[in-house]
């Protein structure tokens, strides 16, 4: 807690510490959690090399009991903590869905925490309120932030990820003031003529404060030079804002677009702003002119190729299961099928609806990327609650439902003839498939019985394995 506070400046008010056995027991007590397992996780320690905990999880949307859920959230041996953390966040999201409609069971959840965890919250009423808030918050109002830093080496050869102050501050502000897709409450509009700005010299170069203040006045701001900053050690410029004022935050964001993208957004006590809406500290990176952002580029076109390789496979699965399946006629370029799993889901009420999961793999940025296609007869899968938006069908047969985390499209879904489909993105946000690519794949689905490539399309083929390793 002290480390987080020192790094971010944010106070951690409380903690809940769940040990491994307590975690498994809690998941069992609520009857398991439905998770879209993105790929096969397997290790039996029979291979030569490093030994680590055994795991055997098959891909697909399935209900995990306590022990399997624990294996899923702990695993990181063939990827990294950057993959494990999103898996844990995703698990918490699905745990939240599992408790949907169970506000009346809040006291029971308090007892579960008391029996299986250690917490600094001593007031059961406060803990109950937190649990109820967690259950009741809509899924599209849950926001996750991740920082990665840049890989580098220390002087003694250790591999580390170095985090810049700008990336850290951006992440903190994104966490404190999330911008949800399609949200109408994106903050107050910035009117330069009514926005007071004080500019301070943090670089030590003569008159840079006056120069920048003049440039901002040219943009209509009520800007003035306030002299020197607390030091001349600012290598990067910064904008200070009142963390309790949405107007001040909006002003800081607008000023940052003018000063430059490396400018840090830094919360400060209102007293430090001395009556201004924001304070700009000029760093040595200031080049004497306002920053001109590049013109907004159109989204890159879909990175897909056409293939009819899956049509016959889906027809065979349709014959086996009775599902009226659709087959995709496009996949992400460079993909290969690593696993195809046909199974029945352990659904509520003792039902066993059919399902199929296809795990795709490709190499991106020197690492593994896994994305998937899921189809199931399960009615109202909890994972499809709380979409963040919808898209018109376009070239497809049905409208699409989108599930964003910030600006990253993590899942896209649609329903057709009693079957629910969704395309799942890679769990790590720095290796995801673009939204345009996912849209193109989703819109390429056609009924398997009659699906064929459109006239003029070239079949790129597709390598298919049914149960390959996915390290």
MOTA-V625641 format. One record per backbone hydrogen bond with DSSP energy under -1.0 kcal/mol. CO is the residue of the C=O (numbers start at 1). NH is the residue of the N-H. E is the energy in kcal/mol with one decimal. If there is no record, write none. Layout:
BEGIN
CO|NH|E + CO|NH|E
END
This chain:
BEGIN
1|5|-2.2 + 2|6|-2.6 + 3|7|-2.4 + 4|8|-2.7 + 5|9|-2.3 + 15|120|-1.8 + 17|118|-2.7 + 19|23|-2.7 + 20|24|-2.2 + 21|25|-2.5 + 22|26|-2.3 + 23|27|-2.2 + 24|28|-2.2 + 25|29|-2.4 + 26|30|-1.4 + 27|32|-2.7 + 28|31|-1.5 + 33|64|-2.9 + 35|37|-1.3 + 35|62|-2.3 + 37|60|-2.3 + 41|57|-3.0 + 43|55|-1.7 + 55|43|-2.5 + 57|41|-2.4 + 60|37|-2.2 + 62|35|-2.8 + 64|33|-1.9 + 65|69|-2.7 + 66|70|-2.1 + 67|71|-2.1 + 68|72|-2.2 + 69|73|-2.2 + 70|74|-1.7 + 71|75|-1.5 + 80|83|-1.1 + 80|84|-2.0 + 81|85|-2.5 + 83|87|-1.8 + 84|88|-2.4 + 85|89|-2.5 + 86|90|-2.9 + 87|91|-2.4 + 88|92|-2.2 + 89|93|-2.0 + 90|94|-2.2 + 91|95|-2.6 + 92|96|-2.2 + 93|97|-1.8 + 94|98|-2.1 + 95|99|-1.0 + 97|100|-1.9 + 99|102|-2.0 + 102|105|-1.8 + 103|106|-1.7 + 105|109|-1.9 + 106|110|-2.1 + 107|111|-2.0 + 108|112|-2.1 + 109|113|-2.3 + 110|114|-2.5 + 111|115|-2.2 + 112|116|-1.7 + 113|117|-1.9 + 118|17|-3.9 + 123|127|-2.1 + 124|128|-2.4 + 125|129|-2.0 + 126|130|-2.1 + 127|131|-2.3 + 128|132|-2.6 + 129|133|-2.2 + 130|134|-2.3 + 131|135|-2.3 + 132|136|-2.4 + 133|137|-1.7 + 138|141|-1.9 + 139|142|-1.6 + 150|162|-2.6 + 152|160|-2.6 + 154|157|-1.9 + 158|154|-2.5 + 160|152|-2.8 + 162|150|-2.2 + 164|168|-2.2 + 165|169|-2.7 + 166|170|-2.6 + 167|171|-2.2 + 168|172|-2.4 + 169|173|-2.5 + 170|174|-2.4 + 171|175|-2.0 + 172|176|-2.6 + 173|177|-2.6 + 180|183|-2.0 + 191|194|-1.9 + 192|195|-1.7 + 195|222|-1.8 + 196|277|-2.0 + 196|278|-1.3 + 197|224|-2.0 + 198|280|-2.7 + 199|226|-3.2 + 200|282|-3.0 + 201|229|-2.9 + 202|234|-2.0 + 205|208|-1.1 + 207|211|-2.4 + 208|212|-2.6 + 209|213|-2.4 + 210|214|-2.2 + 211|215|-2.0 + 212|216|-2.4 + 213|217|-2.2 + 214|218|-1.6 + 216|219|-1.0 + 216|221|-2.1 + 217|220|-1.8 + 221|223|-1.7 + 222|197|-2.4 + 224|199|-2.7 + 227|201|-2.5 + 233|235|-1.0 + 234|284|-2.3 + 237|264|-2.2 + 238|281|-3.2 + 239|266|-2.8 + 240|279|-2.0 + 241|268|-2.4 + 242|245|-2.2 + 245|249|-2.0 + 246|250|-2.6 + 247|251|-2.3 + 248|252|-2.3 + 249|253|-2.3 + 250|254|-2.1 + 251|255|-2.6 + 252|256|-2.2 + 253|257|-1.3 + 255|259|-2.5 + 256|260|-2.7 + 258|291|-3.9 + 260|263|-1.7 + 264|239|-3.0 + 266|241|-1.8 + 269|272|-1.3 + 270|273|-1.0 + 273|276|-2.1 + 278|198|-1.9 + 279|240|-3.5 + 280|200|-3.2 + 281|238|-2.1 + 282|202|-1.7 + 283|286|-1.7 + 302|304|-1.1 + 303|333|-2.4 + 305|331|-2.0 + 306|460|-3.2 + 308|311|-1.1 + 310|314|-2.7 + 311|315|-2.3 + 312|316|-2.2 + 313|317|-2.1 + 314|318|-2.5 + 315|319|-2.2 + 316|320|-1.9 + 317|321|-2.5 + 318|322|-2.6 + 323|325|-1.5 + 325|448|-2.5 + 327|446|-2.0 + 329|307|-2.1 + 331|305|-2.3 + 332|335|-1.8 + 336|361|-2.5 + 337|465|-1.5 + 338|468|-2.9 + 339|359|-2.6 + 341|357|-2.4 + 343|355|-2.3 + 345|347|-1.5 + 351|347|-2.0 + 353|345|-2.7 + 354|377|-2.4 + 355|343|-2.3 + 356|375|-2.2 + 357|341|-2.8 + 358|373|-2.0 + 359|338|-3.0 + 359|339|-1.3 + 360|371|-1.5 + 361|336|-1.7 + 362|369|-2.1 + 364|367|-1.7 + 367|364|-2.7 + 369|362|-1.8 + 371|360|-3.2 + 372|424|-2.3 + 373|358|-2.6 + 374|422|-2.1 + 375|356|-2.7 + 376|420|-2.9 + 381|384|-2.2 + 382|385|-2.0 + 389|402|-2.6 + 391|400|-2.0 + 393|396|-3.1 + 400|391|-2.6 + 401|413|-2.8 + 402|388|-2.5 + 402|389|-1.1 + 403|410|-2.1 + 403|411|-1.3 + 405|408|-1.9 + 408|405|-3.0 + 410|425|-2.4 + 411|403|-2.0 + 412|423|-2.9 + 413|401|-3.1 + 414|421|-3.0 + 416|419|-1.2 + 419|416|-2.3 + 420|376|-2.2 + 421|414|-2.0 + 422|374|-2.6 + 423|412|-1.8 + 424|372|-2.1 + 428|431|-1.8 + 434|438|-2.1 + 435|439|-2.7 + 436|440|-2.1 + 437|441|-2.1 + 438|442|-2.6 + 439|443|-2.4 + 441|444|-1.1 + 442|445|-1.1 + 446|327|-3.1 + 447|450|-1.3 + 447|451|-1.4 + 454|457|-2.1 + 463|337|-3.0 + 466|340|-1.9
END
